[in-house]
Amino acid sequence: MATLLSHPQQRPPFLRQAIKIRRRRVRDLQDPPPQMAPEIQPPSHHFSPEQRALLYEDALYTVLHRLGHPEPNHVTEASELLRYLQEAFHVEPEEHQQTLQRVRELEKPIFCLKATVKQAKGILGKDVSGFSDPYCLLGIEQGVGVPGGSPGSRHRQKAVVRHTIPEEETHRTQVITQTLNPVWDETFILEFEDITNASFHLDMWDLDTVESVRQKLGELTDLHGLRRIFKEARKDKGQDDFLGNVVLRLQDLRCREDQWYPLEPRTETYPDRGQCHLQFQLIHKRRATSASRSQPSYTVHLHLLQQLVSHEVTQHEAGSTSWDGSLSPQAATVLFLHATQKDLSDFHQSMAQWLAYSRLYQSLEFPSSCLLHPITSIEYQWIQGRLKAEQQEELAASFSSLLTYGLSLIRRFRSVFPLSVSDSPARLQSLLRVLVQMCKMKAFGELCPNTAPLPQLVTEALQTGTTEWFHLKQQHHQPMVQGIPEAGKALLGLVQDVIGDLHQCQRTWDKIFHNTLKIHLFSMAFRELQWLVAKRVQDHTTVVGDVVSPEMGESLFQLYISLKELCQLRMSSSERDGVLALDNFHRWFQPAIPSWLQKTYNEALARVQRAVQMDELVPLGELTKHSTSAVDLSTCFAQISHTARQLDWPDPEEAFMITVKFVEDTCRLALVYCSLIKARARELSSGQKDQGQAANMLCVVVNDMEQLRLVIGKLPAQLAWEALEQRVGAVLEQGQLQNTLHAQLQSALAGLGHEIRTGVRTLAEQLEVGIAKHIQKLVGVRESVLPEDAILPLMKFLEVELCYMNTNLVQENFSSLLTLLWTHTLTVLVEAAASQRSSSLASNRLKIALQNLEICFHAEGCGLPPKTLPLPASQKSCCGGQGIGPSVSWPWPICLLAFLFQPLGWGPGSLGPGLQAQSLLEKGEGTLPKMRLQLPWGEGGGHY
């Protein structure tokens, strides 16, 4: 049968428009964007005033002529149903009363009981064979109710149908031969006038046919059969046997009944006579309303359903809640009564529900899952022949309309189902499931045979929607002022929106489309969007040209980074191995590289200058001995390394040159910082009389430089030199990277080391003067002063000064300072000893000073280690010159002692009389660790 979708040329224009798609690849930016598909106009769910008046009249008629006992959870009071209808149809009270009065004056319908005799089970076997040939007589007894009471009284009131109901009102089923479980499935329409005084009667009989004795003996199977033969012989020929009956009051029935009823006996001989399965439905014939007379019952019910569901949805929207598909008790009661009185089949009710819901879904907000139930019901009960031609066309049009509307929603899913609304993914998934189930229906296949497969239609809709979304975003970012910088900012915003959309497709939408339709949305969207982006970026870089200003360079760099992020999404796409328009996009940005590098250096230099200018050269804390500028400089260098990693230029040779430039600029900044921080120290210390404050600043300066040296040393790791070496191995000569990058780094480190040593030397020079003065005083003190007391001023001086330096210098700088001071101290001691060789007292004092100085500089492992305390070459020559042979391997303090104190007759093996001394440090009030000293001579061969 021809339908709306039977032939391609008959497909509705809006469906052709919704699924129309062009394959888009490289597009010219100057060409106008493709015209957006117009929005699909959904069918209106509103009725004209005349249609609403007819429908309202029919609904009131249904309530006024309600039949049967109310269903559970249905509304009992008619007044409540009438008020609900008044609200649902938006009728004013006066108009409602007039319409209600007019409906009451209409002729009553013909009341009917639609009775279906389905089957029976466990009935008595009346024939010789042990079976029966049952049939049923049924009808309605008018004017006489069936009184209640005890079972005995009920039995006395029973009367068979043929004796109670006129023959013309009696209905009979077919005879089912030789069975105890007959199946009839026959339906009868029984009219009645007053439900309160009418009763339904059904008698079941066994058909008795005239047979010869020989035939009956041939059917004999047991003694019970023989007993039946004797009983048959006593009764009249051809008299049927009573099997049981069912008697029901109509007012006790609900609108629809479907039950098994026991077959009641006339006597107590056989009380258990089996059960009979009956279905009842209280219906109307010849309804007096205009709608019932002029329109099919199915159409009227469809319109009523549409009106009431529309009211339900709008009521929930007014209360700021979403309708979940559940009808109110009032609506459910009215629709149930109307469908029952109109005698609509379950299939036609499901079809009406589908048509109403599919129309309302296109104009009202409610879950698409409400469409699944009617789809399932239609599929389960589908028989094409039961529908008239116009109904088939109506159903086909509903399929086409919902498919078109669904595809339009899918095309615009980014705006229709925004992720800002939490249930958007679930709503989209529900819509896809509805479309999948609809397209799988037998009805859809028969009525819309030429429709393309749903995955193809959805894919085309997604492609069209993706392109439309891109052009809408492009218009949204269109700058108010036309210019190259403004166009660059607009393009950057567009690319970032594309990246955000692809992330949403990857995280959320792709799995929904893949799970329902096996469509990879992310791959499709990435393929379409990267073509669109590539053309616009290439055109923009062409307009910018080869000369890039700093402002334009910053815009291009952000655009380059965004395109890198966009291309990284390729690994999650099925297009990872194909050729894309964004391949080698970095070539479009080559003219901007010098601008990027220069801007990076300029920003870093300005940051370094600001940091130094604001630095007060005060340590950040007890554990952090450098100042704020060192922290800012570390952050600045980290930002340079981050910029290099962001750039990550694909071409190996060009990437090497860029890295060389980054290293060169970083090293240059380090040396600039050294100059700036020294100038800052001079600026802050100028005019100050407090030399201690100047020393503090100098300590901070050398600490800042040491921190900078550590940061510079991390450049190979931060700039990934090993990975770079692997990349450029094929394009660079062997050793070129080592000779270039490492040479730059070592040169910078050497320069920083020189600056640090210069600063530490300056600090050491301030202390060397004091050390020399105290040693000279030690030699010239009068003889009455004990050696332990004579050395005390020198040790106190060193304790205070070294404690200060240890507190204010980092460990590396403090160790350097100790090395310089130790070398200087030894030189002063040697010079003093050489000048006082003739004085045993002076030599003894110098010997004790040397022992205490070694302990002081070693500081129990916290200062200089023993292996870093060598004698200067001049002192070694002096030791050798005093008769200590070079073949003797003694510790250098012993060698020096032998050199200094040979005039006293002390040698390495015998250093004179024993001398025990308390550490001079214990006499002071310093903070260095207190050490106990035992000099290396005496009767027991002491140690220290």
Secondary structure, 3 states (H helix, E strand, C coil): CCCCCCCHHHCCHHHHHHHCCCCCCCCCCCCCCCCCCCCCCCCCCCCCHHHHHHHHHHHHHHHHCCCCECCCCCCCCHHHHHHHHHHHCCCCHHHHHHHHHHHHCCCCCEEEEEEEEEEEECCCCCCCCCCECEEEEEEEEECCCCCCCCHHHHHHHCCCHHHHCCHHHCEECCCCCCECCCEEEEEEEEEECCHHHEEEEEEEEECCCCCCHHHHHHHCCCHHHHHHHHHHHHCCCCCCEEEEEEEEEHHHCECEEEEEEECECCCCCCCCCCEEEEEEEEEEECCCCHHHHHCCHHHHHHHHHHHHHHHHHHHHHHCCCCCCCCCCHHHHHHHHHHHHHCCCCHHHHHHHHHHHHHHHCCCCCCCHHHHHHHHHHHHHHCCHHHCCHHHHHHHHHHHHHHHHHHHHHHHCHHHHCCCCCCCHHHHHHHHHHHHHHHHHCHHHHHHCCCCCCHHHHHHHHHHHHHHHHHHHHHHHCCCCCCCHHHHHHHHHHHHHHHHHHHHHHHHHHHHHHHHHHCCCHHHHHHHHHHHHHHHHHHHHHHHHCCCCCHHHHHHHHHHHHHHHHHHHHHHHCCCCCCCCCCCCHHHHHHHHHHHHHHHHHHHHHHHHHHHHHHCCCCCCCCCCCCCHHHHHHHHHHHHHHHHHHHHCCCCHHHHHHHHHHHHHHHHHHHHHHHHHHHHHHHHHHCCCCCHHHHHHHHHHHHHHHHHHHHHHCCHHHHCCHHHHHHHHCCCCCCCHHHHHHHHHHHHHHHHHHHHHHHHHHHHHHHHHHHHHHHHHHHHHCCCCCCHHHHCHHHHHHHHHHHHHHHHHCCHHHHHHHHHHHHHHHHHHHHHHHHHCCCCHHHHHHHHHHHHHHHHHHHHHHCCCCHHHCCCCHHHHHHHHHCCCCCCCCCCHHHHHHHHHHHHHCCCCCCCCCCCECCCHHHHCCCCCCCCCCECCCCCCCCCC
